[in-house]
């Protein structure tokens, strides 16, 4: 493609606000900040649609091209025709399965290049249709982490048609929070003294996030760090707050653990921590929290699993085996007892984010990938 600003639309049909939806909207915003024309295509009322609007991104109404309902399918067909005819899109980046085939079929009509982004722990299916769709039916692929690459071998997608693009974070969101204010304010809300050690996890209450492993590790710190408290930020999911409160009570640490539910703005909570924890036992194909903890300048102890180990490699965090409270407790004990090491980890992590994982760099890296794609017939005619 030429050196002009690109015109890129992200298609995301996800019913909840998860890491994949976050990745799609963040990429759209990163492209806009990097000087490209950027749209988010998402069914009205979905979290991605609402979040994109909140961020001031362009969110046209194209119906639901991924719907299996015939009336909605035909309605969206007319809306897509109007959108593509008006905007002359260069690249459509598909982030979810429903709609992928629809956009693949339409690319010859509208002249855009089609990219499929995969940030899901599950592997693509190996059916004949999937092999064709991910092969001839798609121009390029993006995955959020290296560990996902072998999954494409089974469906015959060559590695030179796949780019690893881990993601990015908005540094301005972290920088607007004053650290001293956050430390004082959050501890006051929890009824703690201003200098009490505070460990925290920000994650939905789901078994895969490892809350029970973390609670067992906190129980092991009772002797070495009797004043340390744990705060768990995140809404009920497969687990309820009451379940984990009962688990903490059984461990004898209920008075040292605070469950605050889902919060509208997690940044003050992250910034207030002495140590942030990622205790996941699975999932983590994107790991948004790793980027956000580093951006907030907080030292991290994390399970070395999937994308977490990739993002936090090279000494950016204390990495521990997933699912085992003993090494997690040892790492927490080490960091809580070594303020200088906490400072070094925090500074190193923040510097890595600034150098490689800002939202602007995320958008620029994606634009470089999109810009290398073969020109469409429409662009070839325009340049001739």
BELSULTA-V213887 format. One record per residue. N is the residue number from 1. RES is the residue in one letter. PHI is phi in degrees with one decimal (* if undefined). PSI is psi in radians with two decimals (* if undefined). D_FIRST is the distance of its C-alpha to the first C-alpha in whole Angstrom. Layout:
N:RES:PHI:PSI:D_FIRST
N:RES:PHI:PSI:D_FIRST
This chain:
1:X:*:2.77:0
2:X:-71.8:3.04:4
3:X:-80.8:0.06:7
4:X:-70.8:2.85:8
5:X:-56.6:2.41:10
6:X:-82.2:2.77:9
7:X:-120.7:1.84:11
8:X:-125.1:2.31:12
9:X:-116.2:2.29:16
10:X:-97.8:2.16:18
11:X:-100.7:2.11:21
12:X:-139.0:2.04:24
13:X:-120.4:1.45:27
14:X:-129.3:2.30:30
15:X:-77.7:-0.24:33
16:X:-134.9:2.92:34
17:X:-88.8:1.58:33
18:X:-114.8:-3.02:32
19:X:-62.6:-0.63:30
20:X:-67.5:-0.72:27
21:X:-65.3:-0.75:27
22:X:-58.4:-0.80:27
23:X:-58.6:-0.79:24
24:X:-63.5:-0.80:22
25:X:-70.0:-0.70:23
26:X:-62.5:-0.68:23
27:X:-65.2:-0.73:19
28:X:-60.8:-0.74:19
29:X:-68.9:-0.69:21
30:X:-61.8:-0.71:19
31:X:-62.6:-0.74:16
32:X:-62.6:-0.74:18
33:X:-67.6:-0.48:20
34:X:-83.2:0.09:17
35:X:94.5:0.27:16
36:X:-105.2:2.77:13
37:X:-81.6:2.21:15
38:X:-135.1:2.39:16
39:X:-131.4:2.65:19
40:X:-115.4:2.09:21
41:X:-102.4:2.00:22
42:X:-151.9:2.52:26
43:X:-57.2:2.41:29
44:X:-57.1:2.41:31
45:X:91.0:-0.23:34
46:X:-75.9:2.73:32
47:X:-57.7:-0.66:32
48:X:-64.1:-0.71:28
49:X:-60.7:-0.82:28
50:X:-69.9:-0.69:31
51:X:-66.9:-0.70:30
52:X:-63.2:-0.72:26
53:X:-63.0:-0.73:29
54:X:-60.1:-0.61:31
55:X:-84.0:0.02:28
56:X:80.2:0.32:27
57:X:-82.2:2.81:24
58:X:-79.1:2.14:23
59:X:-129.7:1.39:24
60:X:-70.9:2.71:24
61:X:-87.2:1.88:27
62:X:-116.2:0.30:26
63:X:69.5:-2.48:29
64:X:-133.0:1.49:29
65:X:-62.4:-0.27:26
66:X:-92.9:0.01:28
67:X:-71.7:2.53:31
68:X:-91.8:-0.05:34
69:X:-80.2:2.18:36
70:X:-60.7:-0.64:36
71:X:-65.9:-0.82:36
72:X:-65.4:-0.66:34
73:X:-60.1:-0.81:31
74:X:-69.5:-0.63:32
75:X:-64.2:-0.75:32
76:X:-69.2:-0.48:28
77:X:-59.6:-0.79:27
78:X:-66.9:-0.66:28
79:X:-68.4:-0.68:26
80:X:-65.7:-0.71:23
81:X:-59.1:-0.74:23
82:X:-67.1:-0.75:24
83:X:-64.3:-0.90:21
84:X:-66.9:-0.60:18
85:X:-67.1:-0.55:19
86:X:-83.1:-0.65:20
87:X:-103.6:-0.25:17
88:X:50.4:1.08:14
89:X:-70.8:2.39:12
90:X:-85.4:-0.73:9
91:X:-137.8:2.34:10
92:X:-109.9:2.18:14
93:X:-109.2:1.99:16
94:X:-94.9:2.23:19
95:X:-110.3:0.00:22
96:X:-147.1:2.69:25
97:X:-61.9:-0.92:26
98:X:-60.7:2.10:28
99:X:106.3:-0.32:25
100:X:-58.5:-0.87:22
101:X:-63.6:-0.66:24
102:X:-61.1:-0.82:23
103:X:-70.3:-0.51:20
104:X:-66.0:-0.78:19
105:X:-64.5:-0.56:21
106:X:-84.6:-0.19:19
107:X:-66.7:-0.59:16
108:X:-69.1:-0.55:16
109:X:-71.5:-0.70:18
110:X:-104.0:-0.13:16
111:X:79.5:0.28:12
112:X:-93.0:2.87:11
113:X:-93.2:2.52:10
114:X:-111.4:2.21:13
115:X:-119.1:2.43:14
116:X:-113.2:2.14:18
117:X:-102.0:2.36:20
118:X:-124.6:2.05:23
119:X:-131.7:0.60:26
120:X:-112.2:2.46:29
121:X:-65.7:-0.45:32
122:X:-74.0:2.68:32
123:X:-88.5:2.63:31
124:X:-60.2:2.62:29
125:X:-66.6:2.78:31
126:X:-108.0:0.35:31
127:X:-68.5:2.88:32
128:X:-59.4:-0.74:31
129:X:-62.3:-0.75:29
130:X:-65.6:-0.73:27
131:X:-60.6:-0.72:26
132:X:-68.8:-0.77:25
133:X:-63.7:-0.74:23
134:X:-80.7:-0.24:22
135:X:-96.3:-1.68:21
136:X:-64.4:-0.48:20
137:X:-81.8:-0.04:19
138:X:-138.9:2.41:17
139:X:-81.0:-0.60:13
140:X:-158.1:2.84:14
141:X:-129.6:2.54:17
142:X:-121.7:2.35:18
143:X:-122.5:2.69:22
144:X:-86.1:-0.16:23
145:X:-159.3:2.71:26
146:X:-62.4:-0.61:26
147:X:-65.3:-0.25:29
148:X:-83.1:-0.29:27
149:X:-57.9:-0.80:26
150:X:-60.5:-0.36:29
151:X:-67.1:-0.37:29
152:X:-83.8:-0.28:26
153:X:-62.6:-0.64:28
154:X:-67.8:-0.36:30
155:X:-111.6:0.21:28
156:X:77.7:0.38:26
157:X:-89.0:2.08:22
158:X:-68.6:2.63:22
159:X:-63.4:-0.48:21
160:X:-74.3:-0.05:18
161:X:-108.2:0.30:16
162:X:-129.9:2.35:18
163:X:-120.9:2.36:17
164:X:-89.5:2.14:20
165:X:-134.7:1.68:20
166:X:-64.8:-0.56:23
167:X:128.9:-2.91:23
168:X:-164.6:3.02:24
169:X:-141.4:2.58:27
170:X:-81.9:1.82:28
171:X:-64.7:-0.47:30
172:X:-63.4:-0.55:31
173:X:-66.6:-0.64:33
174:X:-73.7:-0.71:35
175:X:-71.4:-0.33:36
176:X:-76.4:-0.19:37
177:X:-96.4:2.11:40
178:X:-74.8:2.21:43
179:X:-64.0:-0.82:44
180:X:-64.6:-0.70:48
181:X:-61.3:-0.79:48
182:X:-62.7:-0.77:46
183:X:-60.6:-0.78:48
184:X:-69.6:-0.80:51
185:X:-65.0:-0.82:50
186:X:-66.9:-0.73:49
187:X:-64.3:-0.66:53
188:X:-62.7:-0.70:55
189:X:-63.8:-0.57:53
190:X:-89.2:-0.04:54
191:X:75.4:0.52:58
192:X:-104.9:2.81:57
193:X:-73.0:2.68:58
194:X:-56.9:-0.51:56
195:X:-107.2:0.22:55
196:X:-70.0:2.39:56
197:X:-62.6:2.37:53
198:X:-132.7:2.08:50
199:X:-102.7:2.58:48
200:X:-150.2:2.74:46
201:X:-133.9:2.34:43
202:X:-117.3:1.82:41
203:X:-168.9:2.63:40
204:X:-60.2:2.69:41
205:X:-82.9:1.56:44
206:X:-136.5:2.50:43
207:X:-53.0:-0.61:45
208:X:-67.4:-0.30:42
209:X:-84.8:-0.11:42
210:X:75.9:0.49:45
211:X:-60.5:-0.70:47
212:X:-66.2:-0.63:50
213:X:-62.2:-0.77:49
214:X:-65.3:-0.71:49
215:X:-61.9:-0.70:52
216:X:-64.0:-0.66:54
217:X:-65.9:-0.71:52
218:X:-62.9:-0.64:54
219:X:-61.6:-0.55:57
220:X:-75.0:-0.19:57
221:X:-93.7:0.06:57
222:X:-59.4:-0.63:60
223:X:-82.0:-0.85:62
224:X:-73.6:-0.57:60
225:X:-136.6:1.27:58
226:X:-66.4:-0.33:60
227:X:-94.5:-0.12:59
228:X:-71.7:2.39:55
229:X:-119.8:2.80:54
230:X:-120.3:2.33:51
231:X:-116.9:2.30:49
232:X:-112.2:1.97:47
233:X:-106.1:2.15:44
234:X:154.6:2.56:43
235:X:-83.3:2.85:44
236:X:-59.0:2.46:46
237:X:-137.5:-2.00:44
238:X:-70.6:-0.35:45
239:X:-112.2:2.69:48
240:X:-107.5:2.72:50
241:X:-56.1:-0.70:51
242:X:-62.7:-0.58:55
243:X:-61.2:-0.84:54
244:X:-74.0:-0.54:53
245:X:-62.9:-0.73:55
246:X:-65.6:-0.65:58
247:X:-64.8:-0.76:56
248:X:-63.6:-0.66:57
249:X:-62.6:-0.73:60
250:X:-64.5:-0.48:61
251:X:-85.4:-0.12:60
252:X:78.6:0.42:62
253:X:-126.4:0.31:59
254:X:-56.4:-0.63:59
255:X:-74.3:-0.17:60
256:X:-107.2:0.07:57
257:X:-122.6:2.32:54
258:X:-122.4:2.15:53
259:X:-107.0:2.01:50
260:X:-108.6:0.04:49
261:X:73.6:-2.91:47
262:X:-77.7:2.38:43
263:X:-116.9:2.62:43
264:X:-67.9:-0.67:40
265:X:-126.4:1.78:39
266:X:-79.7:-0.20:39
267:X:-61.9:-0.78:38
268:X:-60.1:-0.63:42
269:X:-65.5:-0.76:43
270:X:-64.7:-0.78:41
271:X:-64.9:-0.49:42
272:X:-76.0:-0.22:45
273:X:-78.4:2.57:45
274:X:-80.7:-0.65:47
275:X:-143.3:2.27:45
276:X:-98.1:2.58:42
277:X:-125.6:2.37:43
278:X:-116.3:1.82:40
279:X:-104.6:0.35:43
280:X:-58.6:2.52:41
281:X:-107.3:-0.03:42
282:X:-170.7:-2.94:39
283:X:60.8:-2.43:35
284:X:61.0:0.99:33
285:X:-83.9:-0.28:30
286:X:-123.9:-0.85:28
287:X:59.1:1.17:31
288:X:-57.1:-0.66:31
289:X:-63.5:-0.55:34
290:X:-61.5:-0.80:33
291:X:-61.7:-0.74:31
292:X:-71.6:-0.68:33
293:X:-62.0:-0.78:36
294:X:-64.0:-0.71:35
295:X:-62.8:-0.60:33
296:X:-76.9:-0.11:37
297:X:72.4:0.71:38
298:X:-116.6:2.34:40
299:X:-68.6:2.58:41
300:X:-126.1:2.41:41
301:X:-111.5:2.25:42
302:X:-144.3:2.59:40
303:X:-65.4:2.32:41
304:X:-84.8:1.47:39
305:X:-142.8:2.29:37
306:X:51.1:-2.26:33
307:X:-66.9:-0.41:31
308:X:-59.2:-0.85:34
309:X:-64.4:-0.52:34
310:X:-73.0:-0.81:31
311:X:-66.9:-0.70:30
312:X:-99.5:0.33:34
313:X:-69.9:3.08:34
314:X:63.0:0.64:35
315:X:74.9:0.40:38
316:X:-81.9:-0.27:37
317:X:-155.8:2.93:39
318:X:-85.5:1.91:42
319:X:-97.1:2.38:41
320:X:-132.8:2.76:44
321:X:-64.3:2.46:44
322:X:-70.9:2.55:44
323:X:83.7:0.02:47
324:X:-118.5:1.97:49
325:X:-69.9:-0.44:51
326:X:-64.2:-0.92:53
327:X:-66.9:-0.52:50
328:X:-63.6:-0.77:48
329:X:-63.3:-0.71:52
330:X:-62.7:-0.74:52
331:X:-65.3:-0.72:49
332:X:-64.0:-0.73:49
333:X:-61.3:-0.72:53
334:X:-62.8:-0.85:51
335:X:-69.2:-0.73:49
336:X:-63.3:-0.48:51
337:X:-92.6:0.05:54
338:X:-137.0:1.43:52
339:X:-57.5:-0.61:50
340:X:-66.6:-0.69:49
341:X:-67.1:-0.67:47
342:X:-58.6:-0.75:45
343:X:-64.7:-0.75:44
344:X:-62.3:-0.78:43
345:X:-62.6:-0.75:41
346:X:-63.1:-0.76:40
347:X:-67.6:-0.71:39
348:X:-64.6:-0.74:37
349:X:-65.6:-0.76:35
350:X:-63.0:-0.72:34
351:X:-62.8:-0.67:33
352:X:-64.9:-0.71:30
353:X:-61.6:-0.82:29
354:X:-61.2:-0.66:28
355:X:-78.0:-0.53:26
356:X:-130.1:-0.42:24
357:X:-127.8:0.40:25
358:X:-69.8:2.83:25
359:X:-62.6:-0.65:23
360:X:-65.2:-0.72:21
361:X:-68.8:-0.60:20
362:X:-58.9:-0.87:19
363:X:-64.0:-0.73:16
364:X:-65.8:-0.68:15
365:X:-65.7:-0.71:15
366:X:-64.8:-0.73:13
367:X:-62.4:-0.62:10
368:X:-63.9:-0.72:10
369:X:-63.6:-0.86:10
370:X:-63.1:-0.64:8
371:X:-68.9:-0.34:5
372:X:-85.1:-0.15:6
373:X:-68.8:2.61:6
374:X:-56.6:2.53:6
375:X:-67.5:2.60:5
376:X:-78.0:2.90:8
377:X:-61.0:-0.63:11
378:X:-64.8:-0.78:11
379:X:-70.3:-0.64:8
380:X:-60.9:-0.71:9
381:X:-65.5:-0.70:12
382:X:-67.0:-0.58:11
383:X:-85.0:-0.21:10
384:X:-81.3:*:13
